[in-house]
Each structure stands twice: as C-alpha cells, then as structure tokens.
Amino acid sequence: MFKFVPKNKIRHAPVIFLFKQVITWLFGLLVVEKNLIEYPFRLYFKKAYKGSFCFEYFFLPCI
C-alpha cells in the first residue's frame, strides 16, 4: 500500500487507512447481519463474526 502513496503524504496514509477500516467495518457488519451478503470462506473468527475479517480490515481499505 505504501508503494503507491506519495512521499509527502506518507503521514496521512495511516489515518486515512484506519478511518476507512471503521467505515468498512460498520457497513460490512450491517450488511452481513441483515443476511444481504454471505461470505463463502472465512479464515478467522468463524463463530464470532459473520463477516470476512481479511476482506473487511485489509483488502477493501487498501483498494
């Protein structure tokens, strides 16, 4: 991710990433709990959290 961030904006990148994680988590949780989407394969937290941990916290905020 940091490969694509300009050097003069490197301080802002972690803040933006964490903010995007919060938004993704909130809306992802709502969608999964309302059964609007179902993830076919989950690596972590199979019984505690119905969402995809890797997708919600790493992949989507990076995109």
Secondary structure, DSSP 8 states (H G I E B T S, - for coil): -TTSS-GGGTTHHHHHHHHHHHHHHHHHHHHHHTTS---S--SS-TTT-SS-HHIIIIIHHH-
